[in-house]
């Protein structure tokens, strides 16, 4: 039963990565590309969890937690960069 669940995790992650790679290459806006990169990060986290389940080693869960933390900070950084770069970002806001 566990092998079936691990296989489903891996297959789902690979499908999400394929869809995200399309959005990364053909996304009309920068925000679409950042979301695609977030999906890549989520796929990497899922693959780390699948590796932890398959090998019964908890070190992969530590890697997944580290990826989640770094990905969160990177997403905040990308969002700020996109907000500052867009021409309509400063309109109507007081600084």
JOSULFEN-V464659 format. One record per helix or strand of 2 or more residues. SS is the DSSP state (H for helix, E for strand). FROM is the first residue (numbers start at 1). TO is the last residue. If there is no record, write none. Layout:
ss->SS from->FROM to->TO
ss->SS from->FROM to->TO
This chain:
ss->H from->2 to->26
ss->H from->30 to->55
ss->H from->59 to->85
